Amino acid sequence: MGEIPGAREALDRLGRSLRAQLVELINDLTPGADLGLLFLDWPDVADWHEPLRYSYSAVFRGRRPEGVGAADVVSRAAGLFSPADWDIAGPEEEIDGTKRTYVLTARHSDGTRIEVRTGDRTSAVFYSGQTPALALHEPEEFQWPEPVRTPETLTSGYVLCYECDGLGACHDCGGRGWVPSEPHGRSNCRQCGGHRVCPICRGAGQLAVSELSSYQLTYYPELSR
């Protein structure tokens, strides 16, 4: 699977930019927070459709200074984003009974998204951010594996597995452990449970005739002749 030239470098730049913006927000809104807990070390899969797309993301919790209200925090946060680069939504109020939460959402022109959230009933300020998702590798067409056993390569006293017909790999997912699905792009293979091999022969592609159950023998009528 070939790498897309420059894709990883572009994603890393987006990750560094996201971290820098979060650091500015955290230092200004919740000074004294331990920035060692702000982790953006490695991109994660954000979209499981082929080709996989990766993004940097982070969540962080700070504590607003004594005497500073929740509404003041998110209002000040809005002023820390450059209006030339960021589209600001909010501050918005979410009311649940007597609980009032303030949310600011900022979207950068490059696709990065940052949210700042806090409320009247807690001094915690929650930050979350995510870069756009980028494909790092060229799409590659899946190649179905070759069977591990054929009628010509059967061990004496064995028959081809009735489930996979000698494939050895799971015949539903082809040995990938997953199948394409929506809305996320893929899901674990129900046939093999993610183990990748045929659940009947456990990857051998063949079964010993002497160990076949009465039920399994119904798949091989030629053995009763």
ABEGO torsion letter per residue (X at the ends): XBBBBGAAAAAAAAAAAAAAAAAAAAAAABBGBBAAABBBABBBBABABOBBBBBBBBBBBBBBBBGBBAAAAAAAAAAABBAAABBBBOBBBBBBEABBBBBBBBBBAAGBBBBBBBBAABABBBBBBBBBBBBABBBBBBBBBBBABBAAABBBGBBBBAAAGGAGBBAAAGGAGBBBBOAAGBBBBAAAGGAGBBAAAGGAGBBBAAABBAAAAAABAAAAX
